[in-house]
């Protein structure tokens, strides 16, 4: 079995991101030898959390999770909507065209939806 989940972060609130990262870390601890495909997806105002200026405090945790195979995705629509620049987004994050479409696609592909 492969554990597949998408952790949806859509609020520009540090406690929400902290909870999402803790959820992912706790899941990985609970399934140490299991296959997994995990995504942390940022859309809406949450895109602001993963800019270079705001995301620096989370960078070590994000890099550790990427090393464990977790993917971090940021909605390009949100980047544009909140007048951010693509260059401001942490390099560790993949920019995707539309977060809402990705959420639907992931769920259709069997990913569990987690809303921290």
ABEGO torsion letter per residue (X at the ends): XBBBBBBBBABBBAAAAAAAAAAAAAAAAABAABBBBBBBBBBEAAAAAABAAAAAAAAAAAAAAAAAGBBBBBBAAAAAAAGBBAAABBAABBBBABAAAAAAAAAAAGBBBBBX
